[in-house]
């Protein structure tokens, strides 16, 4: 390909040849190896950064390139409507206050070990989703780190627990999930409450959709991403293999974009890419809360990997500031746990506690 003219004309064009938010970066004559120079426009897709060449009417080559990362027009329009108004704080707190919490409640939340009960606002039955956390978990951190009318993002929104918690606390949530079933359930779950606050429940690839969010528009990112392919494994232990698990999901999906089917290295690379994008969307001094498992044992290598430390390393590489590590005490959910490893191998119940990592920008 040979470029002849260099008449740069930058402008934004939407929804051309399945691209969205295309930025025109060049216009002039191009030789597409056919011996003829014709007028063409060169675009770059805002979502996937791939280039698009659009030929003029007289070019027989008629070359058009399309990107792989297509985001539905309805999602783009929903985001545009969502951002069409500002979200001023409805509380009367001073600017230097981190949240609306009173001093006595703040003191109670300085403990490094927390326990959350399931309540009536949690999914019933919880077998709809393989990793549902109690609604008290997001409520705890939303009230601790944000003010009324702040915007809360859950990029792995699942069945909408974070979004529902945000609305119950008079915050404004954005929830994104790859699964259509989970997104539909989350929407219906929220609609039952008839909230007046704005909210966004979006279904699709979080990495692509998050690029469309406005920079520095999010006050808190609160999420629990898949733990690599931890759930996407066959049950082999004798104490669990005979249980009736037919109606219990063992993974989120088999979609190639699902982080829950990836090996650890590929998973970490994808998490790094996503939170690099989200870094620009978070406001300065904004917060990130990530719920992760403690460690991951890889049977193929016989090694146990420190999962939280790997997430911390990724986040610090991006530019986030690591602040706190909180232990989520889950021991009450293991009253009927079976013996693992006895008598030759010492193994703890890996699900008896999890970490909640806190970062700031």
C-alpha positions in Angstrom: 0.0 0.0 0.0 1.4 3.4 -0.9 0.1 6.7 0.5 0.5 9.7 -1.7 -1.2 12.8 -0.2 -1.1 13.7 3.4 -4.3 15.7 3.9 -5.1 15.0 7.6 -8.7 15.6 8.5 -9.6 14.2 11.9 -13.3 13.8 12.9 -15.5 11.2 14.6 -18.0 9.0 12.7 -20.2 6.5 14.3 -21.5 3.1 13.2 -19.8 2.6 9.8 -19.3 -1.0 8.6 -19.9 -2.4 12.1 -17.3 0.0 13.6 -18.3 2.3 16.4 -16.8 5.6 17.2 -14.4 5.7 14.2 -11.9 8.5 14.1 -10.9 9.7 10.6 -7.2 10.3 10.7 -6.3 10.6 7.0 -7.8 11.5 3.7 -6.1 11.4 0.3 -4.9 9.1 -2.5 -3.9 5.5 -1.9 -2.4 2.9 -4.3 -3.8 -0.5 -3.2 -1.3 -2.4 -5.4 -3.6 -2.1 -8.5 -1.5 0.5 -10.3 -4.1 3.3 -9.7 -4.3 6.0 -7.1 -7.7 6.6 -5.8 -9.2 8.8 -3.0 -9.6 6.9 0.2 -10.2 7.7 3.9 -8.3 6.1 6.6 -10.1 5.5 10.0 -9.1 4.0 13.3 -11.7 2.2 15.5 -11.9 3.6 19.0 -12.8 0.3 20.4 -10.2 -2.1 19.0 -7.7 0.4 17.5 -7.8 -1.4 14.2 -7.6 0.6 11.0 -10.4 0.8 8.3 -9.8 1.9 4.7 -12.9 3.3 3.0 -12.6 3.6 -0.8 -14.3 6.3 -2.9 -17.0 5.4 -5.4 -14.6 5.2 -8.4 -12.3 2.7 -6.9 -12.8 -0.8 -8.3 -10.9 -2.4 -5.3 -13.7 -1.2 -3.0 -11.7 -2.3 0.0 -13.4 -2.2 3.4 -12.0 -3.6 6.6 -14.1 -4.3 9.6 -13.2 -4.8 13.2 -14.0 -7.8 15.4 -15.1 -5.9 18.4 -18.6 -4.8 17.6 -20.7 -3.1 20.2 -24.4 -2.9 19.7 -25.8 0.5 18.8 -28.3 0.2 21.7 -25.5 0.0 24.2 -23.8 3.1 22.8 -27.1 5.0 22.9 -27.7 3.8 26.5 -24.3 5.1 27.6 -24.9 8.4 25.8 -28.3 8.8 27.6 -26.7 7.8 30.9 -24.1 10.6 30.6 -26.5 13.2 29.3 -26.9 14.6 32.8 -24.4 15.2 35.6 -24.7 13.5 39.0 -24.2 16.1 41.7 -23.9 14.7 45.2 -27.2 14.8 47.0 -25.6 14.6 50.5 -24.3 17.7 52.4 -20.8 16.3 53.2 -17.8 18.5 52.9 -15.4 17.9 50.0 -12.7 16.3 52.1 -14.9 13.6 53.5 -14.3 10.2 52.0 -17.9 9.1 52.5 -21.1 9.9 54.4 -20.3 7.5 57.2 -20.5 8.8 60.8 -17.5 8.5 63.1 -18.9 5.6 65.1 -19.7 3.5 62.0 -16.3 4.4 60.5 -14.6 3.1 63.6 -16.4 -0.2 63.4 -15.2 -0.6 59.8 -11.5 -0.4 60.6 -11.3 -4.1 61.4 -9.3 -6.2 58.9 -11.6 -9.3 59.2 -15.2 -9.0 58.2 -18.2 -11.3 57.9 -21.3 -10.9 55.7 -24.6 -12.7 56.1 -26.9 -13.5 53.2 -30.2 -11.6 53.4 -33.6 -11.3 51.8 -32.2 -9.1 49.1 -29.8 -11.9 47.9 -30.7 -14.3 45.1 -33.0 -17.1 46.1 -32.0 -19.7 45.3 -28.3 -18.9 45.1 -27.7 -21.8 42.7 -28.5 -19.5 39.8 -24.9 -18.3 39.8 -21.8 -20.2 40.9 -20.2 -17.3 42.9 -22.9 -15.0 44.4 -21.6 -12.8 47.2 -24.0 -11.4 49.8 -25.4 -8.0 49.1 -24.1 -6.8 52.4 -20.5 -7.0 51.0 -21.0 -4.3 48.3 -23.2 -2.2 50.7 -20.4 -2.3 53.2 -17.8 -0.8 50.9 -20.1 1.5 48.9 -21.2 3.2 52.2 -17.6 3.3 53.4 -16.0 4.8 50.3 -18.6 6.9 48.4 -21.3 9.6 48.8 -24.9 9.7 47.6 -25.2 10.0 43.8 -21.7 8.7 43.2 -21.3 6.4 40.3 -20.4 2.7 41.0 -19.1 0.3 38.4 -19.1 -3.5 38.5 -17.4 -4.7 35.3 -18.3 -8.3 36.2 -21.8 -7.5 37.2 -23.3 -11.0 37.2 -26.8 -11.0 38.6 -26.7 -7.4 39.7 -25.8 -7.6 43.3 -23.5 -4.6 43.3 -26.0 -2.6 41.2 -28.8 -3.4 43.6 -26.7 -2.5 46.6 -25.7 0.8 45.0 -29.4 1.8 44.3 -30.5 0.8 47.8 -27.9 3.3 49.1 -28.9 6.1 46.6 -25.9 5.6 44.4 -25.8 5.3 40.6 -24.6 1.9 39.3 -23.2 0.6 36.0 -23.2 -3.2 35.7 -21.6 -5.0 32.8 -21.6 -8.8 32.2 -20.9 -11.1 29.3 -23.8 -13.4 30.1 -27.2 -12.4 28.6 -29.0 -14.6 31.2 -27.3 -12.9 34.1 -27.8 -9.4 32.6 -31.5 -10.1 32.0 -31.9 -11.4 35.6 -30.1 -8.4 37.0 -32.4 -6.0 35.1 -35.6 -7.8 36.3 -34.2 -8.0 39.8 -33.7 -4.2 39.9 -37.0 -3.3 38.2 -38.9 -4.9 41.0 -37.8 -2.1 43.3 -38.9 0.8 41.1 -35.9 3.0 41.8 -35.9 6.6 40.6 -32.1 6.8 40.3 -30.4 6.2 37.0 -28.7 2.9 36.4 -27.1 0.9 33.5 -27.3 -2.8 33.1 -25.2 -3.7 30.0 -24.7 -7.1 28.4 -21.5 -7.8 26.4 -17.7 -7.9 26.4 -16.7 -5.7 29.4 -13.4 -4.8 27.8 -15.0 -3.3 24.7 -17.9 -1.6 26.5 -15.8 -0.1 29.2 -13.9 1.9 26.5 -17.1 3.8 25.9 -17.5 5.0 29.4 -16.4 8.6 30.0 -13.0 9.2 31.5 -12.9 10.1 35.2 -16.6 9.5 35.6 -16.5 6.6 38.1 -16.2 7.0 41.8 -15.9 3.4 42.8 -15.1 0.1 40.9 -16.4 -2.8 43.0 -16.3 -6.3 41.6 -15.4 -9.9 41.9 -13.9 -11.2 38.7 -13.7 -14.9 37.8 -10.9 -16.7 39.6 -9.2 -17.7 36.3 -10.4 -21.3 35.4 -10.8 -22.4 39.0 -14.6 -23.2 38.5 -14.1 -24.6 35.1 -12.8 -27.9 36.2 -14.1 -31.4 36.6 -14.9 -32.4 40.2 -12.7 -35.3 41.2 -12.5 -35.4 45.0 -14.3 -38.3 46.5 -16.1 -36.2 49.1 -17.8 -34.1 46.5 -18.1 -36.2 43.4 -21.2 -38.0 44.6 -23.1 -34.9 45.5 -26.1 -33.8 43.4 -24.6 -30.9 41.5 -26.8 -31.1 38.3 -28.4 -27.7 38.9 -25.3 -25.9 40.3 -23.3 -24.1 37.7 -19.6 -24.9 37.7 -18.5 -22.0 35.4 -20.0 -18.8 34.0 -20.0 -19.8 30.3 -17.8 -21.3 27.6 -17.6 -18.0 25.7 -14.1 -17.4 24.4 -14.2 -14.0 26.0 -15.0 -15.4 29.4 -12.1 -15.0 31.8 -13.5 -17.9 33.8 -12.2 -20.5 31.2 -8.6 -19.1 30.8 -5.4 -20.5 32.2 -3.8 -18.3 34.9 -1.2 -16.5 32.7 -3.8 -15.6 30.0 -6.3 -14.6 32.6 -3.8 -12.2 34.3 -3.0 -10.7 30.9 -6.7 -10.0 30.2 -7.3 -8.5 33.7 -4.3 -6.2 33.1 -5.7 -5.0 29.8 -9.2 -4.4 31.3 -8.1 -2.5 34.4 -5.7 -0.4 32.2 -8.8 0.8 30.4 -10.7 1.3 33.7 -7.9 3.3 35.2 -8.8 6.2 32.8 -12.5 5.9 33.7 -11.9 6.2 37.5 -11.9 9.6 39.0 -8.7 10.9 40.8 -8.8 9.7 44.4 -11.4 7.1 43.4 -11.4 3.6 44.8 -11.3 0.0 43.6 -12.5 -3.0 45.6 -11.7 -6.4 44.2 -12.9 -9.6 45.9 -10.6 -12.5 45.1 -10.0 -16.0 46.4 -6.9 -16.6 48.6 -4.8 -19.0 46.6 -5.2 -21.2 43.5 -3.9 -24.8 43.4 -3.0 -26.0 39.9 -3.2 -29.8 39.9 -1.3 -30.0 36.6 1.8 -28.4 38.1 1.3 -29.3 41.7 1.8 -25.7 42.8 -0.2 -23.3 44.8 -0.3 -19.8 43.4 -0.7 -16.6 45.5 -3.7 -15.2 43.7 -4.1 -11.9 45.6 -0.4 -11.0 45.2 -0.7 -11.5 41.5 -3.7 -9.1 41.3 -1.9 -6.6 43.5 1.2 -6.7 41.2 -1.0 -6.1 38.1 -2.9 -3.2 39.6 0.4 -1.5 40.8 1.9 -1.9 37.3 -1.1 -0.1 35.9 -0.7 2.8 38.4 -3.3 2.0 41.1 -2.1 2.5 44.7 -2.5 -0.6 46.9 -4.1 0.5 50.2 -5.6 -2.4 52.2 -6.2 -6.1 52.3 -9.4 -7.3 54.1 -10.2 -10.9 55.0 -13.7 -12.0 54.3 -14.5 -14.7 57.0 -16.6 -17.4 55.4 -16.1 -20.1 58.0 -19.8 -20.1 58.9 -20.6 -21.4 55.4 -18.4 -24.5 56.0 -20.2 -26.2 58.9 -20.6 -29.4 56.8 -17.2 -29.3 55.2 -15.6 -32.7 54.4 -12.0 -33.7 55.1 -9.4 -32.8 52.4 -6.0 -34.4 52.2 -6.2 -36.6 55.4 -4.1 -38.4 56.5 -1.1 -37.7 54.2 -1.5 -34.1 53.0 -2.4 -31.0 55.0 -4.9 -28.8 53.1 -7.1 -26.0 54.5 -10.6 -25.3 53.2 -9.7 -22.9 50.5 -13.1 -21.3 50.5 -13.3 -20.6 54.2 -11.9 -17.1 53.7 -11.3 -14.8 50.7 -9.5 -11.5 50.3 -11.0 -8.1 49.5 -8.3 -5.8 48.0 -8.5 -2.1 48.1 -6.8 0.3 45.7 -7.0 4.0 45.0 -6.1 6.2 42.0 
